Amino acid sequence: MEMTVNPLWIIPFILLLAAIAMMPFINGAWWEKNYRYVASGLATVTAAYYLFGLDAPGKVAGALHEYISFIALIGALYVVSGGIHIAMKGGATPLENLALLATGAVAANLLGTTGASMLLIRPYLRNNRDRLSAYHVIFFIFIVSNIGGGITPIGDPPLFLGFIKGIPFFWITRAMLLPWAFALALVLAIFYMVDLLNFRKVSAGPRQEVETGHDGFRISGLGNLIFLAAIIGSVFIERPLFLREAVMIAAAAGSYFSTKRQIHLENHFTFHPIVEVAWLFAGIFVTMLPALDWLSANAPALGIGSSGGFYWVTGGLSSVLDNAPTYLNFLTAGLGLAHLSVDNPAHVREFLLTHGREVAAISAGAVFFGAMTYIGNGPNFMVRAIAEHRGVRMPGFFGYISRFSVPVLLPVLFLVWLIFFS
């Protein structure tokens, strides 16, 4: 249904994203108590506009359906990853760290960037506690929490939104594999050089046991791999409606209640991070409706006609906004340029045949640039909080950008554009 959306109704979306970006730094205690009211209040205002101002209840219902699919996936992966505990010895070498980060990048495509980050960040910190520095955590954010999840719809929320809209599962893998491998290899190589210099500076000393009662490497809770397989398999279920999400929720419940309490204690597992994500994304999915509809109607006026343009604009906004709605905004804009609708799966598949490079550019921009700031992707905040709880002195919002994102990550992302999307 074609409709005219007053652009002023994009303001609730902008307010919510600005609050997510800035309030934790302005008044973290207030935000912690009130974020759910901010998200639900702004969402209610927007929903009322669509229900009563535009008489478009189908738009709200569609947004809620997509939200349920989205939160069921990342919530189930979060719960299952919380039931697997990895114990390691301390004193990790640069090569061992490199192997763990590379493994985490691959695992992010099965567990999601949130699941892989929550599974690996604590053993990674324990393994490096004798020489732990902020760069260890920030490269973890670059690699595991963002770039790693770039080749499957499960890997990162933007790609799952595209899958829900009709982009085939393995099309994403084929389109993103080379840019993903290139970006990942470069960032891993930079990390290895930085970590090797740090390793050589640290005085040699006895390797410390991080946990007692074991020698070296140990994994507990492997039974949760069965639940993980169920979640991955359920992604391909399309009918009947909500069966896919029901399987995911059932798998998460099975994982949670069958996991030994000791494993959850060792992982410091709580539902707080996923509850916060659930509230905030409920607000995002509803408040972004006017932005999506306005973009669809006004895409030709934006002047973005190339894959490079989509890469930089999507990436630039994904750096300072959440990358999932940013991806959907510009996927909508791209289809709008071709006079197609993002809400029609047949239109999406038709668009891929002639504009696949643009869709790959939007995907790479959203996934890779999500690492440019703490606010670009949900796991970034979670990893930062866990590291600070462990005593790591993390840089602030602008320190993260000036010391790490711009000098380290931005040149890599420039090369990705030059080789694949220019």
N, C-alpha and C positions, 0 to 999 in steps of 0.2 A: 504494500500500500504506500503510494507516494504521499508525503505529507510535508508541510512547511513548518520547520522548527525555528522558533525565535532563538537566535544565538545567545541571548541573555540567559537562557536556561542551561547553558554550558557552565555558568558560574558555580553551581554546587559541585560539579566535577572538579573544577580548578581549585575550589576551596578545600575539598577533601584531599586532593593530591598535595596541595601546599601544606596542609596540616600534617600529613604523614611525613613530609620531607623535613619540616622545621620544628614542629612541636616537641619531639623527643629531645631536641637540643635547647629549646627555649625554656620549657618547663616540663621535664620528663615525668615528674611525680603527678602533675595534673593530667597529663596525657594518658598515663597508665590507668588512671581512674575513670577517664571520661571518653576514651577513644571510641568505645562502642556506641555511646550516645551521639557523638559527632557523626559517625558513619551512618547509623540508622536514621538520624534526623534528616540529614541531607538526602539520603535515599528516599525517605518518605515524601519529602517535598517534590522530588523529581517524579516519583511514581504517581503522585496526585496530579501533576501536570499532564502526564500521559493518559491517566484514567479519565479525568474530568475535563481537561483543557483540549486534548486532542482526540478523545474517545478512541484510544488505541490500547485496549487491555492486552491484545495479543503481543505487543512489543514488550510489555512488562513480563508477561508469562514466558516469552522466549528468553529474556535476559535471566530470569530465575532458573529456567531449565539449564542454560549454559553454566550458570553459577553452581548449581547442584552437581553437574558433571565434573566441573573443575575442582571443587572442594572435596568431592568424594575421592578423586584420584590422589591429590597431594596429601589429604588427610590419611588415607589408607597407607600410602607409602611412608608417611611420617611414623605411623604407629608400628608398622612392620619393621622399619629400620631401628626403631627404639627397642625392639626385642632381640636384636643381635648385638652382642658385645665383643669387641676386639681388644685384647690385652697385649701390650708390647713392653719390651724392655726400653729403658732410656738410652741416651747416647747415640741417637740416629746419625748415620753418616749422610753426606749429601746425596750419594747414590741411593741409599735407602729412602730418603725423603722424596727423591725424584720418582722412584718406583711407586711409592704410596700415592703421590699426587696423580701420576698417570693412571694408576688403578682407579682412583676416585673419579677421574674424568670419564673413564669408560663406564664405571658403575653408575654415574649420574644419569646415563641414558636408560637404565633399568629401574633405578630407585627414585629418579627425579633429582634435581639439584638440591632440593630441601632434604630428601631422604638420605642421599649420599653425604651431604654436609653434616647432618646430625649423627650419622653412623660413624664418620671418620674424624671429626674435629677433635673429640676428646682423646682418642688414642694418639692422634697426631701431636697434640700438645704435650701429652705425657711422654711421648717418645723423644721430644726435643727439649724437655724441661731443663736440662743442664746448660743450654745455650739459647733459650727461647727468646725471640725478638719479634717486633711487630711485623717485619717483612715476611716471617713464616706464615702469619695469619693472613696477610693481605694477598700473598700469592695463592694461598688456599682459596680465598674468595675468588680471585681471578679464574683459577683453574677448575676447582670442584664445584663451586657455588654458581658458576656462570658458563664459561666457555665449554666446559665438559659436557653439559647437557644439550648439545646443539644438533644431534643427528637423529633423535626420535621424538615423537610427540610426547612421550612420557618424560623426556629429559628436562624440559623447561616449560613453564606455564604458557608463554606465548605460542609455542608450537602446538601445544594441546588445544588451545583455542582455535588455531588453524585447522587442526584435525576435526574438531567438532563442526567447523563450518564446511567441511567437505574435502579438505586436502588429503589425499591418500597417505597412509602411514609410511610406506616405503618411498614415496616420492620425496618426502622430507629427507630421508637418509641419503638418497642418490644426489639430491641437489646440494646438500650441506656437507657432504663427506670431505671434499677437497678443501674448502675454506676452513672447516673445523680442524682437519689434520694440520694444515699449515699454521693457523693461529695457535693451536695447542702446542705444536712442536717448538715454535719460537718462544712462547712464554715459559715453557718448561726449560728450554736451553738457558734463558736469562736467569731463571730461578737457580738453576744448577751452578752457574758461575757466581752468583751472589752468595749462595749457601756455601760453596767451596771456599770463598774468601773468608767468610765468617768462621767456618770450621777450622781453618788454619790459624786464625787469630786466637781462638779459644785455647787456653792452656790444656795440655793433655792431662787427663785424670781418669780414675777408675769409672767404668760404666756403672751407673746406678740402676738398681731395680726400681721401677716405677710402682709395681704392684707385687705384693708378696704372694707366695704360694704357687708360683709357676716359673718356668724357665723359658724366656723368649716369647714367642708368638703363640697366642691361643684365641680361638673363636668359640663363643658360646651362643646358643640359641639358633643353631642351623636349621632346626625344624621350621623356622619362619620362612625358609626358602619356598616351602610348599604354598604358603599364603601369598608370597611374592609372585609365584608363577600364576596363581589364580587371578591376581590383580592385572598382570600383564595380559593374560588371555582374555580377560573381560573387556579390555580396551576395544576389541574387535566386534563386540556385540552391539548391534544397532537396533534390533527389535526383540521383544516389545519395549516400549518406552520405560526407562528407569531400571530395566533388568541389569544393565551394565553397572549402574551405581549401587544397586542392591548387592551384587556380587562383591564389589569393592568394600562396601561397609561390612558385609558378613566376614570377609577375609580379615579385615582390620580387627573386628571383634574376636574372631578365632585366635588371631595372633596375640592380642592383648591378654585374653583370659588363659591362654595356654603357656604363656611365657612365665618363667620362674620370677618371683618377686626380686630375687637377688640380682638378676640381670637388669631389671628396670632401675634398681638402686645404684648399681655400678655405672649405668648410663646416665644417672641423674634425670631419668625420664619424667616429664610432666606434660600435661596437655596445654599448658599456658601458651607456648609459641603458636601452636596450630589454632587455638581459640582466637588469638589476636588476628592471625591471618584470615580466619573465617569471617570475623566481623568486618574487617577493613575491606575485604574483597566483596562482601555482600553490598557494601556501600558503593564500591567502585563499579560493579557490574550494572547497577541501576543508574547511578549518576552519569555514567559515560554514554547512556542512550542518546541524549541530545547531540553530543559531540559526534557520535557515529553517524547519526542521521544527517547532521549538517555537512559532514565531510562527504558523505555519499552524494548529496545534492549539489555540492559546490566543488567537487574534485577538479573539474577542468580549470577553475580559476586559480588553483594553487600553483600551477606551473611546474609541477614535478612530473617530468616525462621520461626519466631515464632510471636505469637500475642504480647508478651512482647517486642520483638525487634521492631516491628512496632509502638507500643505505645510510647516507649521512643524516637525513632528516629524522628517520626512524631511530637511528643510533643516538643522535644528539638529544632527542626528547627522552629516550630510554635511560639516558644517563641521569636525568634530573627528575623524571617521573617513574612510575612503576612500568616495567617493560611489557607486561601483559596487555594492559589497555592500549598502550602506545602501538604495539604490533597490530592490534585489531583495528585501531583508528586508520592506520595507513594501508592495511589490507583492504579496508572498506574504501579508502580513497582511490587505490589502484583499480579496483573493480568499477568504481564510479566513473573513472576516466574512460572506461570501455563501455559505459552505460549498462553495467551488469550489477546485480545485487549480491552482497556478501551473505545474505540470508537465504540464498538459493544454492544448494550444493551443486546443481547442474551448471549454474553460472560460474561457480568457483572452479570446477574442473575444466570448463571451457576456457577460462582465463589462463589456467596453467599451460594450455597447449600453445598459446601465443605470447604469453608474458611470464613464463616460468622464471626467467632471470630476475625480473623485478620482485617476484615473490621470494626467491632465494635471498635477494638483497635485503628485503624487509625482515626476513627471518634472521639473517646474520646480524643486521643492525640491532635488532631487539635483544638477541641472546648475548652477543659479545659486549655491547656497550652497557648492558646491565651491570657490568663490573666496574664502571667508571666512578661510581659513588656508592656510599652505603645504602642509598635509597633506590638504586636501580632495580634491585631484585630482593624478594623477601628473605632468602637465606643469608644475605649479607648482614642484616641486622642481627640475626640469631647467632651467627658465628662471632661477630664482634662482641656481643654480650657474654658469650661463653668464655671467650679469651680474656676479657676484662675481669670476669669472675675468677679466672685462674691467675690473675695478677699481671697480665700482659699490659703494658702501657701503650694503648692504641692511639694513633693520631686522630684528631678531630675531623670534622667534615671537610674543611678546606686543606688540612694537612694531608689527608688521604689523597686528595686530588693533586696537590702541588708536589708531593714527595714521591708518589707512586703512579697514579693513573696517567698523568700527563707525560712524565719522562719515560715510563716503562710501557704502559699499555697502549697509549695513543699511537706511537710509531708502528706498533704491530698492526693495529686496526687500519692505519693508513696503508700499509703494505697489502692487507687483505683487499681493500678497495682497489688499489692499483692493479693487482694481479687478476682479481675475479670480477670486479664490478665497474671498473672505470670505462 
